Amino acid sequence: MKKPRKLFYAILLLFFISEGLCYAQQELPLYPERIPNFKDVPDQEEKNENGDVIRRVSRPTLTVFLPDQEKGNGSAVIIFPGGGYRALMAKREGSDVAKIFNDIGVAAFVLKYRLPDDDFQVDKSIAPLQDALQAIKTVREGSKNWNIDPGKIGIMGFSAGGHLAVTAGTQFRSSVINNPHETSLRPDFMILVYPVVSLSDSTGHRGSRNFLLGQAPSEDQIARFSAELQVKEDSPPTFITHGADDTVVPVANSLGFYEALQDKNVSAELHIYAKGEHGYLQTPAFDEWFGRVRNWMKSMALVD
């Protein structure tokens, strides 16, 4: 093991195992060494005034939210905010949700993943996937320090973050990152909230496709990143929720993915709301849909 890697995990240990870190929060660089698939250009990241919307991300980080030690139940979730692969809704679909998970004893990690950009990456199409798999690897390898059960690490994605989640959940064997210890990169469960799943012409979200793959992707690229075509028997058990009236990301994305999971005998639960539009800004209430998430997690022995 290289010294920088040892130093990185030593720092993690110092940050997170001391007592009194109730509701602990710390942002860490995702990669202990050089970022893969990275063009050495100046950092051009942009945030709005409140810091809750982030654009032009080229240097990924992982922000750790730990529950009170007395509440912790060993489960963990890595959260991928949405934003169409051109921005990250870092608060409403990130830190706010992480804190609610802490309240039910679940450790949460918010991934600030790289947004695809030819100015920043050699191959922009794989940059978010690299970051998602690196986040899973980081949490699993550091699970002991965070009092996490390495067999109860899931991922959660909103909108385009849902696309990143289903991509990681169906392509966890992809050799896009360095993994010398052959750590399992398979998430143990997935939670998808109004997710982009397909990049096809018929049901896919064209904006997400254009930002991820460019204006003229090949049919092979579209198929590779259309997760309903990539489901296998060992894909993780999945919770999905979507609004039937979503005019941004059609509900067909969630329906198609649920059917693909069923075809492979993968455990899945699907909740479709008559009203919700994209983002669940007014309905359903957070407590309504998140309560269903909690009930599903309870049925999976992930929370009490």
LOGU-682021 format. One line per field, with one value per residue (C-alpha): residue in one letter; x, y, z; residue number from 0. Coordinates in nm, 3 decimals. Example, Ala and Ser with C-alpha at 12.3 -4.5 7.8 and 13.67 -1.06 7.14 Angstrom:
2
residuo <- c(A; S) $
c1 <- c(1.230; 1.367) $
c2 <- c(-0.450; -0.106) $
c3 <- c(0.780; 0.714) $
num <- c(0; 1) $
This chain:
304
residuo <- c(M; K; K; P; R; K; L; F; Y; A; I; L; L; L; F; F; I; S; E; G; L; C; Y; A; Q; Q; E; L; P; L; Y; P; E; R; I; P; N; F; K; D; V; P; D; Q; E; E; K; N; E; N; G; D; V; I; R; R; V; S; R; P; T; L; T; V; F; L; P; D; Q; E; K; G; N; G; S; A; V; I; I; F; P; G; G; G; Y; R; A; L; M; A; K; R; E; G; S; D; V; A; K; I; F; N; D; I; G; V; A; A; F; V; L; K; Y; R; L; P; D; D; D; F; Q; V; D; K; S; I; A; P; L; Q; D; A; L; Q; A; I; K; T; V; R; E; G; S; K; N; W; N; I; D; P; G; K; I; G; I; M; G; F; S; A; G; G; H; L; A; V; T; A; G; T; Q; F; R; S; S; V; I; N; N; P; H; E; T; S; L; R; P; D; F; M; I; L; V; Y; P; V; V; S; L; S; D; S; T; G; H; R; G; S; R; N; F; L; L; G; Q; A; P; S; E; D; Q; I; A; R; F; S; A; E; L; Q; V; K; E; D; S; P; P; T; F; I; T; H; G; A; D; D; T; V; V; P; V; A; N; S; L; G; F; Y; E; A; L; Q; D; K; N; V; S; A; E; L; H; I; Y; A; K; G; E; H; G; Y; L; Q; T; P; A; F; D; E; W; F; G; R; V; R; N; W; M; K; S; M; A; L; V; D) $
c1 <- c(0.000; 0.135; 0.208; -0.040; -0.316; -0.216; -0.215; -0.560; -0.722; -0.530; -0.689; -1.031; -0.969; -0.877; -1.186; -1.447; -1.374; -1.328; -1.620; -1.873; -1.904; -2.281; -2.413; -2.053; -1.998; -1.674; -1.599; -1.309; -1.140; -1.279; -0.943; -0.642; -0.410; -0.454; -0.805; -0.840; -0.951; -0.860; -0.733; -0.498; -0.692; -0.778; -1.074; -1.376; -1.645; -1.942; -2.195; -2.503; -2.528; -2.657; -2.418; -2.703; -2.658; -2.314; -2.194; -1.877; -1.755; -1.413; -1.276; -1.506; -1.555; -1.738; -1.915; -1.971; -2.269; -2.256; -2.547; -2.517; -2.325; -2.622; -2.849; -2.617; -2.746; -2.459; -2.636; -2.503; -2.625; -2.427; -2.640; -2.609; -2.791; -2.962; -2.925; -2.929; -2.552; -2.504; -2.553; -2.591; -2.884; -2.647; -2.878; -3.235; -3.121; -2.804; -2.726; -3.090; -3.161; -2.836; -2.940; -3.277; -3.095; -2.883; -3.204; -3.297; -2.948; -2.808; -2.467; -2.490; -2.237; -2.312; -2.109; -2.013; -1.943; -1.777; -2.014; -1.933; -1.732; -1.483; -1.284; -1.218; -1.215; -1.051; -1.368; -1.656; -1.900; -1.734; -1.631; -1.950; -1.939; -1.577; -1.671; -1.972; -1.768; -1.482; -1.733; -1.859; -1.501; -1.409; -1.707; -1.662; -1.287; -1.342; -1.649; -1.481; -1.373; -1.729; -1.902; -2.068; -2.161; -1.977; -2.271; -2.526; -2.394; -2.644; -2.676; -2.951; -3.001; -3.236; -3.315; -2.979; -2.827; -3.069; -2.917; -2.573; -2.706; -2.858; -2.540; -2.327; -2.580; -2.566; -2.200; -2.021; -1.784; -1.666; -1.289; -1.296; -1.114; -0.807; -0.912; -0.595; -0.760; -1.050; -1.298; -1.657; -1.808; -2.159; -2.404; -2.615; -2.932; -3.054; -3.306; -3.420; -3.626; -3.777; -3.471; -3.343; -3.288; -3.295; -3.105; -3.309; -3.494; -3.834; -3.824; -3.482; -3.403; -3.239; -3.071; -2.893; -2.791; -2.648; -2.442; -2.315; -2.258; -2.260; -2.490; -2.429; -2.373; -2.341; -2.606; -2.357; -2.309; -2.683; -2.733; -2.447; -2.591; -2.956; -2.974; -3.293; -3.080; -2.801; -2.987; -2.848; -2.950; -2.710; -2.830; -2.910; -3.258; -3.420; -3.677; -3.821; -4.058; -4.181; -4.465; -4.701; -4.731; -4.354; -4.306; -3.927; -3.831; -4.116; -4.242; -4.165; -3.805; -3.904; -4.162; -3.911; -3.645; -3.889; -3.993; -3.628; -3.560; -3.865; -3.750; -3.422; -3.596; -3.437; -3.631; -3.787; -4.055; -4.221; -4.437; -4.601; -4.777; -5.057; -4.918; -4.560; -4.416; -4.037; -3.869; -4.163; -4.164; -4.521; -4.652; -4.601; -4.477; -4.127; -4.256; -4.489; -4.237; -3.947; -4.170; -4.213; -3.836; -3.798; -4.060; -3.884; -3.549; -3.708; -3.836; -3.478; -3.342; -3.151; -3.318; -3.513) $
c2 <- c(0.000; 0.341; 0.596; 0.860; 0.601; 0.514; 0.882; 0.932; 0.663; 0.775; 1.116; 0.954; 0.772; 1.093; 1.271; 1.013; 0.775; 1.027; 1.044; 1.323; 1.341; 1.335; 1.445; 1.465; 1.624; 1.648; 1.693; 1.485; 1.452; 1.141; 1.022; 0.996; 1.038; 1.165; 1.189; 0.943; 1.056; 1.413; 1.704; 1.922; 2.246; 2.511; 2.449; 2.631; 2.509; 2.742; 2.765; 2.978; 3.226; 2.968; 2.697; 2.455; 2.432; 2.343; 2.352; 2.268; 2.012; 1.875; 1.775; 1.524; 1.503; 1.286; 1.453; 1.223; 1.254; 1.022; 0.954; 0.970; 0.662; 0.547; 0.564; 0.409; 0.077; -0.009; 0.077; 0.340; 0.516; 0.712; 0.992; 1.117; 1.452; 1.525; 1.813; 1.675; 1.611; 1.989; 2.081; 1.921; 1.995; 1.959; 2.057; 1.945; 1.620; 1.586; 1.718; 1.760; 1.395; 1.282; 1.439; 1.261; 0.932; 1.014; 1.060; 0.697; 0.570; 0.544; 0.685; 0.899; 1.013; 1.284; 1.249; 1.565; 1.382; 1.524; 1.673; 1.554; 1.815; 1.778; 2.065; 1.863; 1.493; 1.281; 1.068; 1.257; 0.968; 0.757; 1.030; 1.015; 0.634; 0.639; 0.866; 0.656; 0.334; 0.510; 0.630; 0.275; 0.152; 0.428; 0.364; -0.013; 0.004; 0.258; 0.087; -0.025; 0.331; 0.458; 0.171; 0.056; -0.298; -0.353; -0.565; -0.284; -0.011; 0.125; 0.409; 0.664; 0.886; 1.164; 1.236; 1.228; 1.116; 0.825; 0.752; 0.747; 0.512; 0.265; 0.280; 0.197; -0.068; -0.247; -0.184; -0.237; -0.483; -0.213; -0.167; 0.212; 0.275; 0.137; -0.135; -0.319; -0.497; -0.615; -0.457; -0.536; -0.236; -0.382; -0.168; -0.374; -0.181; 0.109; 0.386; 0.573; 0.893; 1.011; 0.863; 0.895; 0.532; 0.516; 0.728; 0.595; 0.824; 0.697; 0.735; 0.876; 1.221; 1.401; 1.667; 1.414; 1.216; 1.519; 1.627; 1.274; 1.141; 1.446; 1.548; 1.245; 0.931; 0.592; 0.325; 0.125; 0.419; 0.470; 0.100; 0.091; 0.379; 0.269; 0.073; -0.115; -0.303; -0.377; -0.547; -0.883; -1.143; -0.996; -0.638; -0.494; -0.494; -0.162; 0.089; 0.322; 0.618; 0.846; 1.080; 0.969; 1.332; 1.390; 1.594; 1.617; 1.253; 1.027; 0.771; 0.511; 0.524; 0.379; 0.141; 0.001; -0.048; -0.217; -0.457; -0.531; -0.611; -0.837; -1.019; -1.103; -1.195; -0.901; -0.782; -0.441; -0.210; 0.061; 0.355; 0.574; 0.892; 1.037; 1.385; 1.482; 1.623; 1.631; 1.703; 1.638; 2.013; 2.024; 1.670; 1.404; 1.541; 1.439; 1.244; 1.051; 0.919; 0.894; 0.705; 0.444; 0.434; 0.373; 0.098; -0.073; -0.045; -0.195; -0.488; -0.535; -0.536; -0.213; -0.005; -0.085) $
c3 <- c(0.000; -0.093; 0.181; 0.054; 0.076; 0.433; 0.523; 0.371; 0.582; 0.889; 0.843; 0.813; 1.139; 1.320; 1.186; 1.267; 1.553; 1.832; 2.075; 2.067; 1.687; 1.702; 1.361; 1.242; 0.904; 0.710; 0.341; 0.213; -0.125; -0.296; -0.426; -0.193; -0.490; -0.845; -0.983; -1.273; -1.618; -1.520; -1.726; -1.523; -1.548; -1.286; -1.059; -1.207; -0.968; -0.923; -0.640; -0.601; -0.316; -0.068; -0.180; -0.243; -0.622; -0.756; -1.118; -1.312; -1.060; -1.158; -0.817; -0.645; -0.270; -0.020; 0.272; 0.569; 0.803; 1.105; 1.340; 1.713; 1.824; 2.032; 1.725; 1.469; 1.333; 1.098; 0.772; 0.534; 0.221; -0.037; -0.185; -0.543; -0.588; -0.918; -1.159; -1.512; -1.515; -1.541; -1.173; -0.831; -0.600; -0.308; -0.023; -0.100; -0.263; -0.057; 0.289; 0.396; 0.320; 0.484; 0.813; 0.803; 0.754; 1.059; 1.258; 1.187; 1.268; 0.915; 0.826; 0.513; 0.256; 0.000; -0.318; -0.503; -0.827; -1.134; -1.386; -1.739; -1.926; -2.211; -2.058; -1.742; -1.837; -2.104; -2.128; -1.971; -2.008; -1.738; -1.491; -1.276; -1.273; -1.162; -0.873; -0.773; -0.761; -0.580; -0.319; -0.264; -0.235; 0.010; 0.238; 0.233; 0.301; 0.580; 0.724; 1.046; 1.129; 1.075; 1.261; 0.941; 0.844; 0.512; 0.398; 0.447; 0.218; -0.033; -0.280; -0.337; -0.640; -0.743; -1.110; -1.296; -0.967; -0.999; -1.338; -1.178; -0.910; -1.158; -1.365; -1.061; -0.952; -1.288; -1.381; -1.051; -1.219; -1.457; -1.441; -1.453; -1.121; -0.952; -0.705; -0.596; -0.301; -0.518; -0.277; -0.373; -0.551; -0.553; -0.356; -0.118; -0.205; -0.419; -0.354; -0.666; -0.653; -0.986; -1.158; -1.510; -1.614; -1.991; -2.243; -2.535; -2.773; -2.660; -2.281; -2.195; -2.063; -2.356; -2.142; -1.922; -2.230; -2.406; -2.106; -2.036; -2.388; -2.613; -2.895; -3.118; -2.905; -3.068; -3.026; -2.818; -2.581; -2.545; -2.470; -2.220; -2.021; -2.041; -1.717; -1.800; -2.055; -1.807; -1.520; -1.412; -1.155; -0.897; -0.933; -0.588; -0.434; -0.520; -0.397; -0.663; -0.643; -0.921; -1.011; -1.287; -1.400; -1.433; -1.751; -1.715; -1.662; -1.779; -1.530; -1.799; -1.674; -1.338; -1.482; -1.730; -1.467; -1.230; -1.506; -1.587; -1.221; -1.210; -1.522; -1.345; -1.016; -0.833; -0.529; -0.596; -0.459; -0.669; -0.558; -0.821; -0.712; -0.925; -0.858; -0.785; -1.105; -1.113; -0.783; -0.547; -0.474; -0.341; -0.332; -0.210; 0.121; 0.222; 0.522; 0.292; 0.039; 0.282; 0.522; 0.250; 0.207; 0.579; 0.580; 0.289; 0.466; 0.775; 0.568; 0.444; 0.804; 0.733; 1.006; 1.321) $
num <- c(0; 1; 2; 3; 4; 5; 6; 7; 8; 9; 10; 11; 12; 13; 14; 15; 16; 17; 18; 19; 20; 21; 22; 23; 24; 25; 26; 27; 28; 29; 30; 31; 32; 33; 34; 35; 36; 37; 38; 39; 40; 41; 42; 43; 44; 45; 46; 47; 48; 49; 50; 51; 52; 53; 54; 55; 56; 57; 58; 59; 60; 61; 62; 63; 64; 65; 66; 67; 68; 69; 70; 71; 72; 73; 74; 75; 76; 77; 78; 79; 80; 81; 82; 83; 84; 85; 86; 87; 88; 89; 90; 91; 92; 93; 94; 95; 96; 97; 98; 99; 100; 101; 102; 103; 104; 105; 106; 107; 108; 109; 110; 111; 112; 113; 114; 115; 116; 117; 118; 119; 120; 121; 122; 123; 124; 125; 126; 127; 128; 129; 130; 131; 132; 133; 134; 135; 136; 137; 138; 139; 140; 141; 142; 143; 144; 145; 146; 147; 148; 149; 150; 151; 152; 153; 154; 155; 156; 157; 158; 159; 160; 161; 162; 163; 164; 165; 166; 167; 168; 169; 170; 171; 172; 173; 174; 175; 176; 177; 178; 179; 180; 181; 182; 183; 184; 185; 186; 187; 188; 189; 190; 191; 192; 193; 194; 195; 196; 197; 198; 199; 200; 201; 202; 203; 204; 205; 206; 207; 208; 209; 210; 211; 212; 213; 214; 215; 216; 217; 218; 219; 220; 221; 222; 223; 224; 225; 226; 227; 228; 229; 230; 231; 232; 233; 234; 235; 236; 237; 238; 239; 240; 241; 242; 243; 244; 245; 246; 247; 248; 249; 250; 251; 252; 253; 254; 255; 256; 257; 258; 259; 260; 261; 262; 263; 264; 265; 266; 267; 268; 269; 270; 271; 272; 273; 274; 275; 276; 277; 278; 279; 280; 281; 282; 283; 284; 285; 286; 287; 288; 289; 290; 291; 292; 293; 294; 295; 296; 297; 298; 299; 300; 301; 302; 303) $
